Amino acid sequence: MHPIIGLVAPSGAGKSTLIMECLQRYPKLAIVKSFTTRPRRGIDDDFFYEFITEDELREKEDQGVLTHISEYAGNYYTNDKKYLDNLLKDKVGMAALVESGVKFLRESGYKVYVVKIHPEGHKESGDVKRLIADKERQTKSLEADLEIVNSHQPGGKSKAIDEMCKFIDTVIS
């Protein structure tokens, strides 16, 4: 089974952008879609999430098909074991994760490489719940396999992508 590369960073740090850029360069990568109870924010969300109600989430939990349930800013996130197993047979997964998601996926037996993204010059979310959750997450330590700066200054995104690609090369080979 192939591993998952998990990008961990505060809201708005560019996780989704970096994932989409890497997917264009590496056909061996695939997005790890998560179930979430949060509202859809934009059309790109459909690449990363399957939107469900809390009742649907609890039903799946009762069926024992989930890896975990993580709470972030008042919403729930999880992954389906069968979906992950099928995806990781042929592809290396990429996902935007919170620290607890990494922990739970590892406890479920998945190999997760952690890429911590440090945003520079990004605009913080206007969502108070997300800001509070991000500040709380900063207190939790999680050892990273790679730490990069994703600067919103000219050339910053390209530099972050280049660093990601070097790391992906080592994971895939």
Rosetta constraint file for C-alpha pairs under 8 A:
AtomPair CA 1 CA 85 HARMONIC 7.49 0.50
AtomPair CA 1 CA 88 HARMONIC 5.49 0.50
AtomPair CA 1 CA 89 HARMONIC 5.13 0.50
AtomPair CA 1 CA 90 HARMONIC 7.74 0.50
AtomPair CA 2 CA 88 HARMONIC 4.98 0.50
AtomPair CA 2 CA 89 HARMONIC 6.28 0.50
AtomPair CA 2 CA 90 HARMONIC 7.16 0.50
AtomPair CA 2 CA 91 HARMONIC 6.29 0.50
AtomPair CA 2 CA 92 HARMONIC 5.22 0.50
AtomPair CA 2 CA 93 HARMONIC 7.48 0.50
AtomPair CA 2 CA 111 HARMONIC 7.67 0.50
AtomPair CA 3 CA 88 HARMONIC 6.89 0.50
AtomPair CA 3 CA 92 HARMONIC 5.51 0.50
AtomPair CA 3 CA 93 HARMONIC 6.34 0.50
AtomPair CA 3 CA 110 HARMONIC 6.69 0.50
AtomPair CA 3 CA 111 HARMONIC 4.84 0.50
AtomPair CA 3 CA 112 HARMONIC 5.77 0.50
AtomPair CA 3 CA 113 HARMONIC 7.29 0.50
AtomPair CA 4 CA 32 HARMONIC 7.99 0.50
AtomPair CA 4 CA 88 HARMONIC 7.94 0.50
AtomPair CA 4 CA 92 HARMONIC 5.81 0.50
AtomPair CA 4 CA 93 HARMONIC 4.32 0.50
AtomPair CA 4 CA 94 HARMONIC 5.55 0.50
AtomPair CA 4 CA 95 HARMONIC 7.16 0.50
AtomPair CA 4 CA 110 HARMONIC 7.44 0.50
AtomPair CA 4 CA 111 HARMONIC 6.22 0.50
AtomPair CA 4 CA 112 HARMONIC 4.75 0.50
AtomPair CA 4 CA 113 HARMONIC 6.20 0.50
AtomPair CA 5 CA 92 HARMONIC 7.43 0.50
AtomPair CA 5 CA 93 HARMONIC 6.01 0.50
AtomPair CA 5 CA 94 HARMONIC 4.76 0.50
AtomPair CA 5 CA 95 HARMONIC 6.37 0.50
AtomPair CA 5 CA 112 HARMONIC 5.75 0.50
AtomPair CA 5 CA 113 HARMONIC 4.79 0.50
AtomPair CA 5 CA 114 HARMONIC 6.09 0.50
AtomPair CA 5 CA 115 HARMONIC 7.11 0.50
AtomPair CA 6 CA 94 HARMONIC 5.84 0.50
AtomPair CA 6 CA 95 HARMONIC 4.89 0.50
AtomPair CA 6 CA 96 HARMONIC 5.72 0.50
AtomPair CA 6 CA 97 HARMONIC 5.75 0.50
AtomPair CA 6 CA 102 HARMONIC 7.21 0.50
AtomPair CA 6 CA 112 HARMONIC 6.40 0.50
AtomPair CA 6 CA 113 HARMONIC 5.94 0.50
AtomPair CA 6 CA 114 HARMONIC 5.01 0.50
AtomPair CA 6 CA 115 HARMONIC 6.04 0.50
AtomPair CA 7 CA 15 HARMONIC 6.18 0.50
AtomPair CA 7 CA 94 HARMONIC 7.59 0.50
AtomPair CA 7 CA 95 HARMONIC 6.11 0.50
AtomPair CA 7 CA 96 HARMONIC 4.81 0.50
AtomPair CA 7 CA 97 HARMONIC 5.85 0.50
AtomPair CA 7 CA 114 HARMONIC 6.14 0.50
AtomPair CA 7 CA 115 HARMONIC 4.85 0.50
AtomPair CA 7 CA 116 HARMONIC 5.97 0.50
AtomPair CA 7 CA 117 HARMONIC 6.89 0.50
AtomPair CA 8 CA 15 HARMONIC 7.52 0.50
AtomPair CA 8 CA 96 HARMONIC 6.17 0.50
AtomPair CA 8 CA 97 HARMONIC 5.36 0.50
AtomPair CA 8 CA 98 HARMONIC 5.78 0.50
AtomPair CA 8 CA 99 HARMONIC 6.94 0.50
AtomPair CA 8 CA 114 HARMONIC 6.97 0.50
AtomPair CA 8 CA 115 HARMONIC 6.11 0.50
AtomPair CA 8 CA 116 HARMONIC 4.90 0.50
AtomPair CA 8 CA 117 HARMONIC 6.16 0.50
AtomPair CA 9 CA 13 HARMONIC 6.13 0.50
AtomPair CA 9 CA 15 HARMONIC 7.11 0.50
AtomPair CA 9 CA 98 HARMONIC 7.55 0.50
AtomPair CA 9 CA 116 HARMONIC 5.96 0.50
AtomPair CA 9 CA 117 HARMONIC 5.11 0.50
AtomPair CA 9 CA 118 HARMONIC 6.57 0.50
AtomPair CA 9 CA 119 HARMONIC 7.71 0.50
AtomPair CA 10 CA 119 HARMONIC 7.88 0.50
AtomPair CA 10 CA 134 HARMONIC 5.53 0.50
AtomPair CA 11 CA 124 HARMONIC 7.24 0.50
AtomPair CA 11 CA 125 HARMONIC 6.42 0.50
AtomPair CA 11 CA 130 HARMONIC 7.03 0.50
AtomPair CA 11 CA 131 HARMONIC 7.79 0.50
AtomPair CA 11 CA 134 HARMONIC 7.13 0.50
AtomPair CA 12 CA 122 HARMONIC 7.10 0.50
AtomPair CA 12 CA 123 HARMONIC 7.10 0.50
AtomPair CA 12 CA 124 HARMONIC 6.49 0.50
AtomPair CA 12 CA 125 HARMONIC 6.43 0.50
AtomPair CA 13 CA 117 HARMONIC 7.06 0.50
AtomPair CA 13 CA 118 HARMONIC 7.22 0.50
AtomPair CA 13 CA 119 HARMONIC 5.08 0.50
AtomPair CA 13 CA 122 HARMONIC 6.61 0.50
AtomPair CA 13 CA 150 HARMONIC 7.06 0.50
AtomPair CA 14 CA 18 HARMONIC 6.11 0.50
AtomPair CA 14 CA 119 HARMONIC 7.71 0.50
AtomPair CA 14 CA 150 HARMONIC 7.15 0.50
AtomPair CA 15 CA 19 HARMONIC 6.19 0.50
AtomPair CA 15 CA 96 HARMONIC 6.07 0.50
AtomPair CA 15 CA 117 HARMONIC 7.65 0.50
AtomPair CA 16 CA 20 HARMONIC 6.17 0.50
AtomPair CA 16 CA 96 HARMONIC 6.94 0.50
AtomPair CA 17 CA 21 HARMONIC 6.25 0.50
AtomPair CA 18 CA 22 HARMONIC 6.19 0.50
AtomPair CA 18 CA 157 HARMONIC 7.99 0.50
AtomPair CA 18 CA 160 HARMONIC 7.92 0.50
AtomPair CA 18 CA 161 HARMONIC 6.40 0.50
AtomPair CA 19 CA 23 HARMONIC 6.16 0.50
AtomPair CA 19 CA 31 HARMONIC 7.70 0.50
AtomPair CA 19 CA 94 HARMONIC 6.75 0.50
AtomPair CA 19 CA 95 HARMONIC 7.52 0.50
AtomPair CA 20 CA 24 HARMONIC 6.51 0.50
AtomPair CA 21 CA 25 HARMONIC 6.83 0.50
AtomPair CA 21 CA 161 HARMONIC 7.34 0.50
AtomPair CA 22 CA 26 HARMONIC 6.16 0.50
AtomPair CA 22 CA 29 HARMONIC 7.85 0.50
AtomPair CA 22 CA 161 HARMONIC 7.24 0.50
AtomPair CA 22 CA 164 HARMONIC 7.76 0.50
AtomPair CA 22 CA 165 HARMONIC 7.00 0.50
AtomPair CA 23 CA 27 HARMONIC 6.50 0.50
AtomPair CA 23 CA 29 HARMONIC 5.84 0.50
AtomPair CA 23 CA 30 HARMONIC 6.76 0.50
AtomPair CA 23 CA 31 HARMONIC 7.96 0.50
AtomPair CA 28 CA 90 HARMONIC 7.65 0.50
AtomPair CA 28 CA 91 HARMONIC 5.22 0.50
AtomPair CA 28 CA 92 HARMONIC 6.14 0.50
AtomPair CA 28 CA 172 HARMONIC 7.89 0.50
AtomPair CA 29 CA 91 HARMONIC 5.41 0.50
AtomPair CA 29 CA 92 HARMONIC 4.82 0.50
AtomPair CA 29 CA 93 HARMONIC 5.77 0.50
AtomPair CA 29 CA 94 HARMONIC 6.77 0.50
AtomPair CA 30 CA 87 HARMONIC 7.68 0.50
AtomPair CA 30 CA 91 HARMONIC 6.03 0.50
AtomPair CA 30 CA 92 HARMONIC 6.21 0.50
AtomPair CA 30 CA 93 HARMONIC 5.02 0.50
AtomPair CA 30 CA 94 HARMONIC 6.04 0.50
AtomPair CA 31 CA 47 HARMONIC 7.43 0.50
AtomPair CA 31 CA 48 HARMONIC 6.68 0.50
AtomPair CA 31 CA 93 HARMONIC 5.67 0.50
AtomPair CA 31 CA 94 HARMONIC 4.96 0.50
AtomPair CA 31 CA 95 HARMONIC 6.01 0.50
AtomPair CA 32 CA 48 HARMONIC 6.88 0.50
AtomPair CA 32 CA 84 HARMONIC 7.31 0.50
AtomPair CA 32 CA 87 HARMONIC 7.87 0.50
AtomPair CA 32 CA 93 HARMONIC 5.47 0.50
AtomPair CA 32 CA 94 HARMONIC 5.60 0.50
AtomPair CA 32 CA 95 HARMONIC 5.21 0.50
AtomPair CA 33 CA 47 HARMONIC 7.06 0.50
AtomPair CA 33 CA 48 HARMONIC 4.68 0.50
AtomPair CA 33 CA 49 HARMONIC 5.05 0.50
AtomPair CA 33 CA 50 HARMONIC 6.76 0.50
AtomPair CA 33 CA 79 HARMONIC 7.40 0.50
AtomPair CA 33 CA 95 HARMONIC 7.36 0.50
AtomPair CA 34 CA 48 HARMONIC 6.44 0.50
AtomPair CA 34 CA 49 HARMONIC 4.87 0.50
AtomPair CA 34 CA 50 HARMONIC 6.05 0.50
AtomPair CA 34 CA 77 HARMONIC 6.49 0.50
AtomPair CA 34 CA 78 HARMONIC 5.62 0.50
AtomPair CA 34 CA 79 HARMONIC 5.02 0.50
AtomPair CA 34 CA 80 HARMONIC 7.58 0.50
AtomPair CA 35 CA 49 HARMONIC 5.59 0.50
AtomPair CA 35 CA 50 HARMONIC 4.69 0.50
AtomPair CA 35 CA 51 HARMONIC 5.84 0.50
AtomPair CA 35 CA 52 HARMONIC 6.53 0.50
AtomPair CA 35 CA 57 HARMONIC 7.98 0.50
AtomPair CA 35 CA 77 HARMONIC 5.61 0.50
AtomPair CA 35 CA 78 HARMONIC 5.24 0.50
AtomPair CA 35 CA 79 HARMONIC 5.98 0.50
AtomPair CA 35 CA 80 HARMONIC 7.76 0.50
AtomPair CA 36 CA 49 HARMONIC 6.44 0.50
AtomPair CA 36 CA 50 HARMONIC 6.32 0.50
AtomPair CA 36 CA 51 HARMONIC 5.23 0.50
AtomPair CA 36 CA 52 HARMONIC 5.97 0.50
AtomPair CA 36 CA 53 HARMONIC 7.88 0.50
AtomPair CA 36 CA 75 HARMONIC 7.10 0.50
AtomPair CA 36 CA 76 HARMONIC 5.46 0.50
AtomPair CA 36 CA 77 HARMONIC 4.47 0.50
AtomPair CA 36 CA 78 HARMONIC 6.58 0.50
AtomPair CA 37 CA 51 HARMONIC 5.93 0.50
AtomPair CA 37 CA 52 HARMONIC 5.30 0.50
AtomPair CA 37 CA 53 HARMONIC 5.37 0.50
AtomPair CA 37 CA 54 HARMONIC 5.96 0.50
AtomPair CA 37 CA 57 HARMONIC 7.79 0.50
AtomPair CA 37 CA 75 HARMONIC 5.60 0.50
AtomPair CA 37 CA 76 HARMONIC 5.37 0.50
AtomPair CA 37 CA 77 HARMONIC 6.84 0.50
AtomPair CA 38 CA 51 HARMONIC 7.20 0.50
AtomPair CA 38 CA 75 HARMONIC 5.20 0.50
AtomPair CA 38 CA 76 HARMONIC 6.92 0.50
AtomPair CA 39 CA 51 HARMONIC 7.51 0.50
AtomPair CA 40 CA 45 HARMONIC 6.35 0.50
AtomPair CA 40 CA 51 HARMONIC 7.43 0.50
AtomPair CA 41 CA 45 HARMONIC 6.66 0.50
AtomPair CA 42 CA 46 HARMONIC 8.00 0.50
AtomPair CA 44 CA 48 HARMONIC 7.44 0.50
AtomPair CA 45 CA 49 HARMONIC 5.88 0.50
AtomPair CA 46 CA 50 HARMONIC 6.68 0.50
AtomPair CA 48 CA 95 HARMONIC 7.87 0.50
AtomPair CA 52 CA 56 HARMONIC 6.03 0.50
AtomPair CA 52 CA 57 HARMONIC 6.66 0.50
AtomPair CA 53 CA 57 HARMONIC 6.28 0.50
AtomPair CA 54 CA 58 HARMONIC 6.19 0.50
AtomPair CA 54 CA 76 HARMONIC 7.84 0.50
AtomPair CA 55 CA 59 HARMONIC 6.21 0.50
AtomPair CA 56 CA 60 HARMONIC 6.30 0.50
AtomPair CA 57 CA 61 HARMONIC 6.18 0.50
AtomPair CA 58 CA 62 HARMONIC 6.14 0.50
AtomPair CA 59 CA 63 HARMONIC 6.34 0.50
AtomPair CA 60 CA 64 HARMONIC 6.41 0.50
AtomPair CA 60 CA 65 HARMONIC 5.98 0.50
AtomPair CA 60 CA 66 HARMONIC 6.65 0.50
AtomPair CA 61 CA 65 HARMONIC 6.41 0.50
AtomPair CA 61 CA 66 HARMONIC 5.94 0.50
AtomPair CA 65 CA 80 HARMONIC 5.73 0.50
AtomPair CA 65 CA 81 HARMONIC 5.78 0.50
AtomPair CA 65 CA 82 HARMONIC 7.25 0.50
AtomPair CA 66 CA 78 HARMONIC 6.60 0.50
AtomPair CA 66 CA 79 HARMONIC 5.58 0.50
AtomPair CA 66 CA 80 HARMONIC 4.64 0.50
AtomPair CA 66 CA 81 HARMONIC 5.63 0.50
AtomPair CA 67 CA 78 HARMONIC 6.71 0.50
AtomPair CA 67 CA 79 HARMONIC 5.60 0.50
AtomPair CA 67 CA 80 HARMONIC 6.19 0.50
AtomPair CA 67 CA 81 HARMONIC 5.80 0.50
AtomPair CA 67 CA 104 HARMONIC 6.85 0.50
AtomPair CA 67 CA 105 HARMONIC 6.37 0.50
AtomPair CA 67 CA 108 HARMONIC 6.03 0.50
AtomPair CA 68 CA 78 HARMONIC 5.67 0.50
AtomPair CA 68 CA 79 HARMONIC 6.88 0.50
AtomPair CA 68 CA 101 HARMONIC 7.56 0.50
AtomPair CA 68 CA 104 HARMONIC 5.85 0.50
AtomPair CA 68 CA 105 HARMONIC 7.32 0.50
AtomPair CA 69 CA 76 HARMONIC 6.45 0.50
AtomPair CA 69 CA 77 HARMONIC 5.73 0.50
AtomPair CA 69 CA 78 HARMONIC 4.87 0.50
AtomPair CA 69 CA 79 HARMONIC 7.91 0.50
AtomPair CA 69 CA 101 HARMONIC 7.85 0.50
AtomPair CA 70 CA 76 HARMONIC 5.57 0.50
AtomPair CA 70 CA 77 HARMONIC 5.13 0.50
AtomPair CA 70 CA 78 HARMONIC 6.30 0.50
AtomPair CA 70 CA 100 HARMONIC 6.43 0.50
AtomPair CA 70 CA 101 HARMONIC 6.13 0.50
AtomPair CA 71 CA 75 HARMONIC 5.56 0.50
AtomPair CA 71 CA 76 HARMONIC 4.55 0.50
AtomPair CA 71 CA 77 HARMONIC 6.34 0.50
AtomPair CA 72 CA 76 HARMONIC 6.32 0.50
AtomPair CA 72 CA 77 HARMONIC 7.60 0.50
AtomPair CA 72 CA 98 HARMONIC 8.00 0.50
AtomPair CA 72 CA 130 HARMONIC 7.45 0.50
AtomPair CA 72 CA 133 HARMONIC 6.36 0.50
AtomPair CA 73 CA 129 HARMONIC 4.87 0.50
AtomPair CA 73 CA 130 HARMONIC 5.04 0.50
AtomPair CA 73 CA 132 HARMONIC 7.52 0.50
AtomPair CA 73 CA 133 HARMONIC 5.48 0.50
AtomPair CA 74 CA 129 HARMONIC 7.20 0.50
AtomPair CA 78 CA 101 HARMONIC 7.81 0.50
AtomPair CA 79 CA 83 HARMONIC 7.86 0.50
AtomPair CA 79 CA 84 HARMONIC 7.35 0.50
AtomPair CA 80 CA 84 HARMONIC 6.27 0.50
AtomPair CA 81 CA 85 HARMONIC 6.09 0.50
AtomPair CA 82 CA 86 HARMONIC 6.18 0.50
AtomPair CA 83 CA 87 HARMONIC 6.12 0.50
AtomPair CA 84 CA 88 HARMONIC 5.95 0.50
AtomPair CA 85 CA 89 HARMONIC 6.30 0.50
AtomPair CA 86 CA 90 HARMONIC 7.67 0.50
AtomPair CA 87 CA 91 HARMONIC 6.03 0.50
AtomPair CA 87 CA 92 HARMONIC 7.98 0.50
AtomPair CA 87 CA 93 HARMONIC 7.39 0.50
AtomPair CA 88 CA 92 HARMONIC 5.95 0.50
AtomPair CA 88 CA 93 HARMONIC 6.47 0.50
AtomPair CA 92 CA 172 HARMONIC 7.52 0.50
AtomPair CA 97 CA 101 HARMONIC 5.77 0.50
AtomPair CA 97 CA 102 HARMONIC 6.52 0.50
AtomPair CA 98 CA 102 HARMONIC 6.59 0.50
AtomPair CA 98 CA 137 HARMONIC 7.82 0.50
AtomPair CA 99 CA 103 HARMONIC 6.43 0.50
AtomPair CA 99 CA 137 HARMONIC 7.17 0.50
AtomPair CA 99 CA 140 HARMONIC 7.45 0.50
AtomPair CA 99 CA 142 HARMONIC 6.70 0.50
AtomPair CA 100 CA 104 HARMONIC 6.10 0.50
AtomPair CA 101 CA 105 HARMONIC 6.04 0.50
AtomPair CA 102 CA 106 HARMONIC 6.16 0.50
AtomPair CA 102 CA 112 HARMONIC 6.71 0.50
AtomPair CA 102 CA 114 HARMONIC 7.82 0.50
AtomPair CA 103 CA 107 HARMONIC 6.19 0.50
AtomPair CA 104 CA 108 HARMONIC 6.16 0.50
AtomPair CA 105 CA 109 HARMONIC 6.59 0.50
AtomPair CA 105 CA 110 HARMONIC 5.58 0.50
AtomPair CA 105 CA 111 HARMONIC 7.80 0.50
AtomPair CA 105 CA 112 HARMONIC 7.32 0.50
AtomPair CA 106 CA 110 HARMONIC 4.92 0.50
AtomPair CA 106 CA 111 HARMONIC 6.05 0.50
AtomPair CA 106 CA 112 HARMONIC 6.41 0.50
AtomPair CA 113 CA 144 HARMONIC 7.48 0.50
AtomPair CA 113 CA 145 HARMONIC 6.07 0.50
AtomPair CA 114 CA 143 HARMONIC 7.44 0.50
AtomPair CA 114 CA 144 HARMONIC 4.89 0.50
AtomPair CA 114 CA 145 HARMONIC 5.26 0.50
AtomPair CA 114 CA 146 HARMONIC 6.61 0.50
AtomPair CA 115 CA 144 HARMONIC 5.72 0.50
AtomPair CA 115 CA 145 HARMONIC 5.95 0.50
AtomPair CA 115 CA 146 HARMONIC 4.79 0.50
AtomPair CA 115 CA 147 HARMONIC 5.65 0.50
AtomPair CA 115 CA 148 HARMONIC 7.42 0.50
AtomPair CA 116 CA 144 HARMONIC 6.03 0.50
AtomPair CA 116 CA 146 HARMONIC 6.33 0.50
AtomPair CA 116 CA 147 HARMONIC 4.71 0.50
AtomPair CA 116 CA 148 HARMONIC 6.39 0.50
AtomPair CA 117 CA 147 HARMONIC 5.94 0.50
AtomPair CA 117 CA 148 HARMONIC 5.13 0.50
AtomPair CA 117 CA 149 HARMONIC 5.74 0.50
AtomPair CA 117 CA 150 HARMONIC 6.39 0.50
AtomPair CA 118 CA 147 HARMONIC 7.34 0.50
AtomPair CA 118 CA 148 HARMONIC 6.08 0.50
AtomPair CA 118 CA 149 HARMONIC 4.65 0.50
AtomPair CA 118 CA 150 HARMONIC 6.03 0.50
AtomPair CA 119 CA 149 HARMONIC 5.76 0.50
AtomPair CA 119 CA 150 HARMONIC 4.91 0.50
AtomPair CA 119 CA 151 HARMONIC 5.83 0.50
AtomPair CA 119 CA 152 HARMONIC 7.75 0.50
AtomPair CA 120 CA 149 HARMONIC 6.68 0.50
AtomPair CA 120 CA 150 HARMONIC 6.05 0.50
AtomPair CA 120 CA 151 HARMONIC 4.46 0.50
AtomPair CA 120 CA 152 HARMONIC 6.27 0.50
AtomPair CA 120 CA 153 HARMONIC 7.98 0.50
AtomPair CA 121 CA 151 HARMONIC 6.09 0.50
AtomPair CA 121 CA 152 HARMONIC 5.49 0.50
AtomPair CA 121 CA 153 HARMONIC 7.03 0.50
AtomPair CA 122 CA 151 HARMONIC 7.32 0.50
AtomPair CA 122 CA 152 HARMONIC 5.95 0.50
AtomPair CA 124 CA 131 HARMONIC 7.64 0.50
AtomPair CA 125 CA 130 HARMONIC 7.03 0.50
AtomPair CA 125 CA 131 HARMONIC 6.56 0.50
AtomPair CA 126 CA 131 HARMONIC 7.61 0.50
AtomPair CA 127 CA 131 HARMONIC 6.32 0.50
AtomPair CA 128 CA 132 HARMONIC 6.18 0.50
AtomPair CA 129 CA 133 HARMONIC 6.12 0.50
AtomPair CA 130 CA 134 HARMONIC 5.96 0.50
AtomPair CA 131 CA 135 HARMONIC 6.26 0.50
AtomPair CA 132 CA 136 HARMONIC 6.27 0.50
AtomPair CA 133 CA 137 HARMONIC 6.12 0.50
AtomPair CA 134 CA 138 HARMONIC 6.35 0.50
AtomPair CA 135 CA 139 HARMONIC 7.17 0.50
AtomPair CA 136 CA 140 HARMONIC 7.42 0.50
AtomPair CA 146 CA 167 HARMONIC 7.50 0.50
AtomPair CA 148 CA 160 HARMONIC 6.24 0.50
AtomPair CA 148 CA 163 HARMONIC 7.17 0.50
AtomPair CA 148 CA 164 HARMONIC 7.96 0.50
AtomPair CA 149 CA 156 HARMONIC 7.81 0.50
AtomPair CA 149 CA 160 HARMONIC 6.27 0.50
AtomPair CA 150 CA 156 HARMONIC 5.84 0.50
AtomPair CA 150 CA 157 HARMONIC 5.72 0.50
AtomPair CA 150 CA 159 HARMONIC 7.73 0.50
AtomPair CA 150 CA 160 HARMONIC 5.41 0.50
AtomPair CA 151 CA 155 HARMONIC 7.86 0.50
AtomPair CA 151 CA 156 HARMONIC 4.36 0.50
AtomPair CA 151 CA 157 HARMONIC 6.11 0.50
AtomPair CA 151 CA 160 HARMONIC 7.80 0.50
AtomPair CA 152 CA 156 HARMONIC 5.73 0.50
AtomPair CA 152 CA 157 HARMONIC 6.65 0.50
AtomPair CA 153 CA 157 HARMONIC 7.88 0.50
AtomPair CA 155 CA 159 HARMONIC 6.22 0.50
AtomPair CA 156 CA 160 HARMONIC 6.28 0.50
AtomPair CA 157 CA 161 HARMONIC 6.13 0.50
AtomPair CA 158 CA 162 HARMONIC 6.12 0.50
AtomPair CA 159 CA 163 HARMONIC 6.31 0.50
AtomPair CA 160 CA 164 HARMONIC 6.18 0.50
AtomPair CA 161 CA 165 HARMONIC 6.07 0.50
AtomPair CA 162 CA 166 HARMONIC 6.36 0.50
AtomPair CA 163 CA 167 HARMONIC 6.45 0.50
AtomPair CA 164 CA 168 HARMONIC 6.11 0.50
AtomPair CA 165 CA 169 HARMONIC 6.08 0.50
AtomPair CA 166 CA 170 HARMONIC 6.72 0.50
AtomPair CA 167 CA 171 HARMONIC 6.47 0.50
AtomPair CA 168 CA 172 HARMONIC 6.02 0.50
AtomPair CA 169 CA 173 HARMONIC 6.05 0.50
